[in-house]
Amino acid sequence: MVNNTIDPYLASKPANNSSNWWKWLLGILVVCICLSCAGTIGVLYYFGQEPEDLSIDYSMPSIVRKGENFDLVITMTNTGSTPFTVDDIDLDEVMGGSILDGAIVLTTEPEMERDYSVSGIKTFIYKQTIQPGETKQAVFHLQATTVGEFGGSIGVYVGDNAKRFDYVGLIVQE
């Protein structure tokens, strides 16, 4: 004989629905998005900082003739009370141009090693310590090679932090 009665315990229990997986997936997705946003903000904060005690200035003619030699002079001053080391100087803008699109570096003072290992980044290894109150210069002896208007940023790095000139322009005439 077959018993057609329904167990009251089973009748009150909701059916096992496998469509709840999307709730877990949505929760995991939200957590991943939040972690990604927090990481991006952290990286931007860390790499967006400027060295507090570094004051910089530059001088360079804005218009030169093709074939003409000229100097880009970057002046760096330690305005703080502790020494720091300027690691490198970048003469470019990663997503834009560079004055080096219209000129080449002949020599530098002090002598600097070039590091162009990352495409689009023109870095010169400086490695000079600047004492409190001290001013040092980096001189780039350049030669204009290509007619046109060129420009980009210049970054002076102390560790991972940089002080920048947002735009340095150069016009090379015939």
N, C-alpha and C positions, 0 to 999 in steps of 0.2 A: 504494500500500500504506500502510496506517495503522499508525503505530508506537504500540503500547499500553504501552510501558515508561514508568515514572515516573522523572522526573529525580530522582536522590538528593538534590540540593540543595533542591529544592522540597518534597520529602517531609519533610525535617527541619525546615523552617521552619514555625512555627505559622501558622495561618490568620489573616488580617487580620480582627480582630473589632472592629466599630464600637461595641461596648458599653463601651469604656473611657472614653467621654466623661464618664460620671458621676463618675469618679475626679477628673478635672480640675474639674468643677463642685463636687464636695465640697471639694476643696482651696481653691478660690476662696472658697467660702462660709465655711470655717473662718478664712481670712485676714480676710475682711470682718468677721466676728463679733469676732475678736481686736482689730482696729483700732477697731471701734465701742466695745468695752468700755474700751479704753485711752483713747479720746477722752472718754468719759463720766467716767471716773475723773479725768482731767486737768481737765475743766471743773468738777467738784464740788470738787476740791482748790483750784483757783484762786479760785472764787467763794465757797468756804466759809471762806476765811481771814478772820481778824479783824485790824483795825489794832492792832498791838502796843502802841502808846503812847497809845491813847485809852481813857480811863476815862469811863463815862457813868452817869448816875442820872436819875431822873425823879420828879416829884411831881404829883399830881392827886387830887382827891377821888374816892373810889370810888362814892359815891352822890350824885346830884343830882336836882333836880326839873325836870320838863319846863318849858322857858322860862327856866331859870336860866342865868346866865352863870358860867363858871368857867375856870380856867387849867390847861393842861398845860405844865409847865416841864421842859425837858430840860437837864441840866447836863453839860457836856463839859469834860474836863481833859486836857491834854497832859502825860503823865507821862514823856515821853522827852526827848532832848537836841536834837532837830531839829524845826523847825516843820512842820506839815502843814495841809492844807486840807480842811475838812469840806464835801463837795460838795452833798449833799442829805440830807433826812430823810424817810423813808417812814412814814406813819401807817396801815399796813395789813398784811394778810397775804394774799399773792397767792391762795392756795387757801382762804382762810378769810374771817373777818370783819374788822371794823375798828371802833374807837370812833367813827369818823366815820359809821357806820351809824345812830348815835343822837344825833349832834351835828354842828354845822357850825362851820367855822372862820370867825370874824368878822374877826380881824386877827392878825398875827404881829409879834413883836419879835425880831430886826430884821425889817423887811419882807421877805417872801419871795414869790417868784413860784411859783404853783401849776403843776404839770404832771400833768394827768390824761390824757395822750395814750394811755397803755396802759390798756385796760379792767381795772378791778380794782386798779390801783396808784395810790395817792394820794401823790404825791411833792411835796415843797416844796424848791425850789432855795435852798440856804443860802449856799454859796460864801464861807465865813469861814475865814481862816487863824488857827490857834491856835499861839502861840509856846510853847516849852518852859516848863513850870511854870504856864502860863496856864490860866484857867478861863473859859469863856463859857457863856451860857445862850441857849436858843431858847425863846421863850414863845409858846404858841398860845392865843389868847383864843377860847374856844368857847362855844356856846350849845346846851343840850340841846333836842332837837327831837322825839324819838320815845321813847315809853315802852317799856322792855324792858331786857334784859341784852345788852351788846355787848362785844366784845373782839377783840384781835388783837395782832400784834407791831408793834414800832416798830424801824426800822433807821436807824442813823446811818452814812452812807457816806463813806469816805475813798478816793477812786478807786473801784475795783470791789469793795473789801473793806468789810464791814459789821460793826459791833458791834450786837447786838440785845437788846431786851427781848423774850423769847419770848412773853409774854402780858401785856397791859395790859387790865384789865377796867373796865367802866363800867356802873353800873345807873342808869337814868333812871326815876324814879317820877312818878306823876301829881301 
